[in-house]
């Protein structure tokens, strides 16, 4: 800019605009430093804004998925425990049946004792099949009721999957419907135990043999189900493990997008402070001078 | 020689001229801070005794002293035209940037208070319900977060509306100011013409004329053309608002009612003069930007938000109606809204938590399948994010444009100041020069006095 004539007003205006520019830069760095954020409004960087909003969404989803997985883990652990206990009780029932088969010809009182124990096992199994997690029966499907089986061993649940979403589009069933493991009403474990107890009392060796076969099959089915539960628990656990590292990486990505680089901001503030002070100092020196200072 | 006392006249003209020069310098110094003041410069011209040689003229060719040729205003009309144009553009850019900045601040994005965050909370509450479909608290939480979402949306909508009505009020005020300025300019034009006829120096009036034209340009982006009588004609969008001593009025025909409410139409202007009514297109300046904001910027953003909210409400309602509530009955609509104004009328239609349709299986039961579906994010999130990002880009671009224009405007202003501004140093020098020439002229008079003393009192005396 070729300016031949420089007036006092020009110098004043230029000094003012330089001071204002420096002050506003200082204020901007100061804002970044004090809020700790680089992204304070969408126009600061529209591209980063959209990315930040997305990362925030992902982070919220991840937190929710983690909560879901923790809840699912509770269900699966409860199932696993119940199934272990059921397996050992069924094995005991099978042992009693074998004893009954061997001592089939022994006294009625001995068979009665076996039958009583089988009856007790059956009741205990019904209680185990009614195991709850947070007030909901884990073998009851989606029932609104408090139990999966009634006292007679009939299923009173409502078939359905209790799903937990543990990832985007990934949901996993965390329950086992009663009939899938105990068999449908009429041919369920509880019916089998009842017929075993009846056979024992009646000394019906053929009936006892049938029960032994049935219990063997049932035991295999229960163990298979438990293995399935274990595999599902493993998957959920994997999600929980991954969630921690995913959360860390999302947090650091969000921080990259939104947060001010504090060291850089601090240095910027210092630099701009120097610029601001020199603008003030030069203005003070230049503006105070005029020809009047040198006239008598 | 013109006569015995002729030389006194020459010296006298020097004294008079120096006095005018001192007055001009002192006036310049006094007005150093006056806005729109243009420095004056005195022009001296020598007085020739034989300017018109005639038969009986007795000119000596020496000259008869000095006279004031005129007091010039140091302006460049072309530079002034340029300055008015750049100031008009600058104030238009500043006005739209100011409006957009306020809208942007009302979005609350990115952060944990905006619609995006409320939407994420809403989704999370569905997921919680999906985990505990029988839990009454989880059902209430879904309704509470839906209400929070509605409040956030309506708050953003009301920010837009209040900004819109503030801009409309501003338009009314600014149009009123244009009419006042136009009337002032016409009055100034009349005074200038009268001063010209009377042969009076009209410098102050010209300063005022330039100042009024600058303000009008900033408001309307119009152009001023100089008239033969020294006044300005001022045209907005190619139509004369001020012609000589006649001022027309600028009116808003549609868009804004006199009470500041909108009438649903785009803002249009007209100019009424004694020649008739002319509709206007192409009003620029800050008024143009404000009209653009209420016609385009704010409605566009609102339309985008309306689209997002309509999609959200329809999608959630469809999903919700596909599910079953706690009693096993089909779900109803979760959100209600008026399709003509989704943002302003969005509301939660359900108040009873047991009516929240979490289950995807009819006939009761604690299924959470539908809640899980409702918790799944969709295109709503991405389209809202896009809306915000696009607006952010517009604000960033407006900032850049205004910044670039500010550099240009400052440069033009500096060039103008360089020509028209008062420099105290220069005035001091002029003042001292005038002082010295005054002293010199009075010394001439002293010399003449002593010369005449010799002639009158001593000639012919013999000591």
Interface residues (C-beta under 8 A of the other chain):
Chain A: X1 X3 X4 X5 X6 X7 X8 X9 X10 X13 X14 X17 X39 X41 X42 X43 X44 X45 X46 X47 X49 X50 X52 X53 X54 X56 X57 X60 X61 X63 X64 X67 X68 X71 X134 X135 X136 X141 X142 X143 X144 X158 X160 X162 X163 X164 X165 X169 X171 X258 X290 X291 X292 X295
Chain B: X32 X33 X104 X105 X107 X109 X110 X116 X117 X120 X121 X123 X124 X127 X128 X130 X131 X132 X133 X134 X359 X361 X364 X365 X366 X367 X368 X369 X372 X375 X376 X377 X381 X385 X386 X388 X389 X390 X391 X392 X393 X395 X396 X399 X410 X411 X413 X414 X415 X417 X418 X419 X421 X422 X423 X424 X425 X426 X428 X429 X432
